[in-house]
Amino acid sequence: MSAIIFDCDGVLADTERDGHLPAFNQTFQHFGLPVQWSQADYAEKLAIGGGKERMASLLTPELIAAAKLPTNPDEQQQLIAQWHRYKSAVYQDMVQSGRLPARPGIARLTNEAIASGWTLVVASTSAESSVRAVLEYVVGQEQAAQFHIFAGDIVSHKKPAPDIYLLAKERLNLSTQNTLVIEDSRQGLVAAIAAGFRTLVTVSSYTAQEDLHEAILVVSDLGEPNSPMRILANRSLAKPKDYITLQDIQDCLLTE
């Protein structure tokens, strides 16, 4: 059975710059933390997989003292969980208000894949509620119901570890020969490759300059008939034109 596994942030929508970053900063302000991440700060934080993990990186001795935060590890984890719940609610409000437009080609390719009987999956380190909110906004509730979602804390190690992809492969009995991953970053690419999947990368705001040489195909986005994409690198047998089609996905899975 053929399948496509989509990452969420940066693939379904360009959520990092216009969604997650302002949601983090709004959360810090709400809880009185003396922190506001700049674009450059957040670009560095993206090397850390998972929102709670990024928040945990704040807990330096200096910040703990300045903000009078608990020093007990269990209390710190409870605090991070509280911050993250608030941040997720802020982020989901942004999604539902339409502030995070879908990336080109996602809804079109989804419709084509569903019509052809493909298995569709989202594999993300973001909270499941946030992933569902983005997916439903981008493709609609009816189409979103056709997806299998693997998200949040269901694995011990987040990307760039391959755990989320290995779990999806095991539970859905996916064949690496018939499954293509669509990612937007080196971190996600490394995770997918380590799980044995060929990977197409559609670069996003923070990832255009990353080393993506393991990807089978790298594009600016998936494109639309009235908005052509740019091909940045191609090691596949696919010969895409203005936009990625399901045939191009199939051709990315071919070997010579």
C-alpha positions in Angstrom: 0.0 0.0 0.0 1.4 3.4 -1.0 1.6 6.1 1.7 2.7 9.7 2.2 3.9 10.9 5.7 3.7 14.6 6.2 5.5 16.6 8.9 3.3 19.3 10.3 5.1 22.5 11.1 6.7 24.0 8.0 5.0 21.4 5.7 1.3 21.8 6.2 1.6 25.4 7.0 4.6 27.8 7.6 3.8 27.7 11.3 7.1 28.3 13.0 7.7 32.0 12.3 4.1 33.2 12.3 2.6 30.8 14.8 4.8 29.0 17.3 7.2 31.9 17.9 4.6 34.5 18.8 2.7 31.9 20.8 5.9 31.2 22.8 6.5 34.9 23.4 2.9 35.5 24.4 3.2 32.7 26.9 6.4 34.0 28.4 4.7 37.4 28.8 1.6 35.9 30.4 3.6 34.1 33.0 5.9 37.0 33.7 9.1 35.4 32.4 11.9 37.9 31.4 12.2 36.2 28.0 11.2 37.2 24.4 12.7 35.1 21.6 13.8 36.9 18.5 13.7 35.3 15.0 17.4 34.5 15.4 16.8 33.1 18.9 14.0 30.9 17.7 16.0 29.6 14.7 18.5 28.2 17.3 15.7 26.7 19.4 14.4 24.8 16.4 17.4 22.5 16.8 15.6 21.2 19.9 12.7 18.8 19.0 9.4 19.6 20.8 7.8 22.6 22.4 8.2 21.5 26.0 11.8 20.7 25.4 12.4 24.2 23.9 10.8 25.7 27.0 12.9 23.5 29.3 16.0 25.0 27.7 15.1 28.3 29.4 15.7 26.8 32.9 19.2 28.1 33.4 20.3 28.9 36.9 20.2 32.6 36.0 16.6 32.5 34.8 15.4 30.4 37.7 16.8 32.9 40.1 15.6 36.0 38.2 12.0 34.6 37.8 11.9 32.9 41.2 11.1 29.6 39.6 11.2 26.3 41.5 14.5 24.4 41.6 12.8 21.0 42.2 12.9 19.0 38.9 9.3 17.6 39.4 7.9 21.1 40.1 9.8 22.4 37.0 8.2 19.8 34.8 4.8 20.7 36.1 5.5 24.3 35.4 6.6 23.5 31.8 3.5 21.5 31.3 1.4 24.5 32.4 3.3 26.9 30.1 2.9 24.5 27.2 -0.9 24.0 27.7 -1.3 27.8 27.6 1.0 28.1 24.6 -0.9 25.4 22.7 -4.2 27.2 23.3 -2.8 30.5 22.0 -1.4 28.7 19.0 -4.7 26.9 18.2 -6.5 30.2 18.4 -4.1 31.6 15.8 -4.7 28.6 13.5 -8.5 28.8 13.8 -8.5 32.5 13.1 -6.8 31.9 9.8 -3.6 33.6 10.6 -1.5 30.7 9.4 -2.3 30.0 5.7 -1.7 26.6 4.2 1.4 25.9 2.2 0.9 25.6 -1.5 -0.2 22.2 -2.9 -1.1 20.4 0.4 -4.8 20.3 0.0 -4.5 19.5 -3.8 -2.1 16.7 -3.2 -4.2 15.3 -0.3 -7.3 15.2 -2.4 -5.5 13.4 -5.2 -4.0 10.9 -2.8 -7.3 10.1 -1.1 -9.0 9.6 -4.4 -6.3 7.1 -5.3 -6.5 5.2 -2.1 -3.2 6.2 -0.6 -2.5 6.0 3.1 -2.0 9.5 4.6 -0.1 10.1 7.8 1.1 13.1 9.8 4.2 12.5 12.0 5.1 15.5 14.2 6.8 16.4 17.5 4.2 19.1 18.1 1.3 18.5 20.5 -1.5 16.4 18.9 -4.2 19.0 19.5 -2.1 21.6 17.6 -1.4 19.2 14.8 -5.1 18.3 14.4 -6.0 22.0 14.4 -3.5 22.8 11.6 -4.5 19.7 9.5 -8.2 20.4 9.8 -7.7 24.1 8.8 -5.4 23.2 5.8 -7.4 20.3 4.3 -10.8 20.5 5.9 -12.4 18.2 8.6 -13.6 15.6 6.1 -10.2 15.1 4.5 -8.4 15.4 7.8 -10.4 12.4 9.1 -8.6 10.3 6.5 -5.2 10.9 8.1 -3.4 8.8 10.8 -1.8 11.2 13.3 1.4 10.4 15.3 2.2 13.5 17.4 3.4 14.9 20.7 4.8 12.7 23.5 4.0 9.3 22.1 7.7 8.5 21.7 10.6 8.9 24.1 12.9 10.7 21.7 11.8 13.4 19.3 13.2 14.4 15.9 16.0 14.1 14.8 15.6 10.7 16.4 13.6 8.4 14.1 11.2 7.2 16.8 8.1 8.9 15.5 8.6 7.5 12.0 9.5 4.0 13.3 6.3 4.0 15.3 4.2 5.0 12.3 5.9 2.3 10.2 5.3 -0.4 12.8 1.7 0.5 13.6 0.6 1.0 10.0 2.8 -1.7 8.5 4.3 0.7 6.1 6.8 -0.3 3.4 9.8 1.9 3.0 9.7 1.1 -0.7 6.1 2.5 -1.0 6.2 5.4 1.4 7.5 8.9 0.9 8.0 11.4 3.7 7.5 15.1 3.1 9.6 17.2 5.5 10.8 20.8 5.7 14.0 20.7 7.7 17.3 18.8 8.2 16.1 17.7 11.6 13.1 16.0 10.1 15.0 14.7 7.1 17.6 13.0 9.4 14.8 11.4 11.4 13.0 10.1 8.3 16.2 8.8 6.6 17.2 7.0 9.8 13.8 5.2 9.7 14.5 4.1 6.1 12.2 6.4 4.2 12.9 8.4 1.1 12.2 12.0 1.8 11.0 15.0 -0.2 11.9 18.3 1.4 9.8 21.5 0.9 11.8 24.2 2.5 10.3 26.7 4.9 11.1 30.1 6.5 14.0 28.8 8.7 15.3 25.9 6.6 16.2 27.1 3.1 20.0 27.2 3.9 20.2 23.9 5.7 22.1 20.9 4.4 19.5 18.7 2.7 21.7 16.6 0.5 20.1 13.3 1.6 16.7 14.3 0.3 15.5 12.6 -2.9 13.9 15.9 -4.0 14.1 19.5 -2.6 11.6 22.1 -3.7 10.5 25.6 -2.7 7.0 24.3 -2.0 4.6 21.8 -3.6 3.4 24.4 -6.0 0.0 25.1 -7.6 -1.1 25.4 -11.3 -1.2 29.2 -10.9 1.9 29.4 -8.7 4.8 27.3 -9.9 7.3 25.9 -7.4 11.1 25.9 -7.8 13.2 22.7 -7.9 16.3 23.2 -5.7 17.7 19.7 -6.0 16.6 16.4 -7.6 18.1 13.0 -7.2 14.9 11.1 -8.1 13.5 9.7 -11.3 10.7 12.2 -11.1 10.5 15.0 -13.6 8.2 17.5 -11.9 7.1 20.6 -13.7 5.2 23.5 -12.1 3.8 21.6 -9.2 4.2 18.2 -7.4 1.6 15.6 -8.5 0.9 12.2 -7.1 2.7 10.8 -10.1 5.8 12.7 -9.0 5.5 11.2 -5.6 5.3 7.7 -7.1 8.3 8.5 -9.3 10.3 9.6 -6.2 9.9 6.0 -4.9 11.3 4.4 -8.1 14.8 3.0 -8.3 16.9 2.6 -11.4 
